[in-house]
Amino acid sequence: MTKRRNLVQFATYAMVGAVGTLAQYAILVVSVSMHWLTPVMASVMGATVGAIINYLLNARITFRSNAHSSAVPKFAITALLGVLVNGVLMKLLIDFFAMYYLLAQIISTAVVLVLTYIINLAWTFRRTGTGRI
């Protein structure tokens, strides 16, 4: 039962995260297309906006948490780590592997999705013995 619940929760996390990811990709594509920012900077800016959206949606929908005072700092640290990993991966994939920026972003998104889910599940929104956060 726990494996099924974790799978459903991960699927919910991914679907909710798609909203923040859509915002990130919109910022990325518009900023690069308009020559406002480099792909790496546009991705980092978009990831930051996406992280804010994702906190609000994940706290409410995925993890059903009302413990904002304890969750916000943890989520912020996790989101910052995600933004940093995203930026580093984008830089490596684009500059060192000459990868097209949208393909690099898809790979970076997948890595950050798994990483932040694991951290958020185990730390940010961890349930206590009472079943509540």
Number of C-alpha atoms within 10 A of each C-alpha: 6 7 8 9 10 12 12 13 17 18 13 16 23 19 14 19 22 15 14 23 23 14 18 24 20 15 22 26 18 13 19 18 12 8 11 12 17 14 25 23 17 23 28 23 18 23 29 21 16 23 23 14 18 24 21 14 18 20 19 12 14 22 20 13 17 13 13 15 8 12 20 16 12 17 23 16 14 21 23 16 15 24 23 16 18 25 22 15 20 29 19 15 19 19 13 9 11 11 15 13 21 16 13 21 24 13 16 21 22 12 15 19 19 14 15 19 18 14 17 19 17 11 14 25 25 16 14 8 7 6 7 13 17
